[in-house]
Amino acid sequence: MYDVVIAGAGPVGLLLAGELGLAGCSVLVLEREPDTDTPWRAAALGMRGLSAASVEAFYRRGLLEPLRAAAKAQYGFMIDPDADDAVYPHNVGHFAGIVLDPEKVNVAALPFRLPAPAMQGVPTSLAVLEGMLAERAVKLGVEIRYGAEVSAVEQGEESVVVRAGEQEYEARWLVGCDGGRSAVRRLAGFEFAGTEPQLTGYVMLSTLADPAKLNPGFNLTPTGMYIGMPTAGHIGMMDFDGGAFDRSQEPNREHLQTVLRRVSGTDVTVADVSLASTFTDRARQTTTYRQGRVLLAGDAAHIHSPLGGQGLNTGIGDAVNLGWKLAATVRGSAPAGLLDTYQEERHPIGAWVVEWTRAQVSAMRPDPHGQAMQGLIRDLLSTRDGTTYVYEKLSGLAIRYDLGSTQPLVGRSAPDFHLADGTHLGDLLAAGRGVLLDFTGTLRESAQGWETRVQHVAGPAQDTLGLGAALVRPDGVIAWAGDPDPDRRAFETAATRWFGDPSI
């Protein structure tokens, strides 16, 4: 019997598998596709932008440099890791097709940040990302089986049985990371509530007879939007047809040309089409992320339009949040209710992303209401404060979990504290354990008992942000921060809440 079976070998499933493997769990990943080496995962169709929050997660597990090296090899450029206040100019993001000006992002105004090599987004492809994460997972003892589509799920009190093909697998837990059409979600009976689509989106790789008629990048028009690299024939389109043309239909060259001409307002000619796919802005979220011994993460738990690239990044956040909590539950060291905090912390984030993408679709509508909203948004994004606000949301740097503390750092992603010996907090989190940063060296006695779950590091830092100590969870979130002398009991309470009774 496995500790955990994960359905789906995309970035979310593979990252979660690696997190569990890092903690010593036995993990099996089942992927329905027999071969993931497809054009849809390679550049340019498989190109994705990782947000600053996602890049931060990779940095904390020692995966940032391999990710950057792959990005450099693929795209021929690289961000400067020493540029403390830099904003990555190719991946700042957009709102409703209105691209943010990186010069207007005030990174210095972002809350409680310290210089770090993970402040910018990174472009990559699904092929590169999945390859790197699969290699890491296998090195950590994870089994991955391709061509294994989940067809049945049966829960018991102590385990769950999963059927894939002719095989049955038993595990203590099952996690569905199998995308927007999740079999696990359907078979386990999750309620999937939401709204119907307003548009059909298209992605195609084609040859254009007259590419000069189209503009590169994001183009918001009175009839929709198109995004593209015309000379390369990589085109995306959004047509407000109420989602009438969905994945149940095959888009042919004539149809794609008609839509492209309509949304671009040109008479561009599509000579031929190599690949094409459709999507909608259908927006749904499961009412819960857990049913008994079955959990969901990524698109299996929430779907929406791909505007702003929020789907992949939200899924990465799900995996990082769930991984250490599920591992502690498997090991038997989790305090009561720890696994429930996955739902408490991540469900509101998923709900926000669904609302955020709905707002963008509303602002893109090709009617007088949408046009008026676009004008308002352009005015807001012409200001430094407005652009910084939207960037903070898109990047994930605004996320703060409600952990019941009024201390402003608690619940936020921890700043990358630089210790006097040259070590960074990011280095200390690579092992997937919690970290107690004891800047004054007065918590050594109180930290006893949590040694196997929390690494105690005593010593000064270049900038402590006025703190005497900080307790950081394995996912990089600050669980407690303050002055050890008057707040010693508060530290012990927080440590017990997140890492369990030290006597057990």
GIKA-V357237 format. One line per field, one symbol per residue. phi: phi as a letter, one per 40 degrees, with the letter a starting at -180 (. if undefined). psi: psi as a letter, one per 40 degrees, with the letter a starting at -180 (. if undefined). A space follows every 50 residues. Layout:
# GIKA-V357237
phi=???
psi=???
This chain:
# GIKA-V357237
phi=.ccabbchbcdccccccccccccgccbbbbbcccaccbccbccccccbbc cdccccccdcbgbccdccccccccbgaaccccccbcbcccachabfgccc cccccccccccfbbdacbcbcbcabcccccccccccccccgccbbcgbcc babbcbcbabbbbagcbbbbacabbcbbgcbdccdcccgccbcibccbab bbbababccacccbccgcbcbcbiabbabdccgcbbabbcbggcbbccbc ccccccccccccccgbbdbccabcaaababbdbaaccacabgcbbbagcc babaccdggcccccccccccccdccccccccgbccdgccccccccccccc ccccccccccccccdcadcccccdccccccccbccccccccccccgccca ccbgbcccccgcccccdbcccgcbddcccccgbcbbcbccgbbdcccchb dcbbccbbicbcacfgccaabbcdcgcccaaibdccbdccccccccccbg cccb
psi=hidhhhhhfaddddddddddddeeihhhhhhdhdhegidediiedehihh iddddddddeefedddddddddddeeiiiheegdfihheefdaihfehhi hdeehgddeihfiihiefeiihiaiddddddddddddddeehhhhifghh eihhiadeihhhhhbeihhhidihhhffadfhdddddefhhgiaiiieih iihihihhdgdeeiiiahhhieeaiihigddeehhiihhgeefdgaeeih hidddddddddddefifihhdihdiiiiiifhhihidiehhbehiiiaed dhiiiehefdddddddddddddddddddddeeehihedddeddddddddd ddddddddddddeehgidddddddddddddeeidddddddddddeeeehh igeeiehedheihhighhideeiiddddedeeiihhhgdefeedddehde dedhhhhhiiidhefeidihhhideehhdiiahdceedddddddddddei hee.
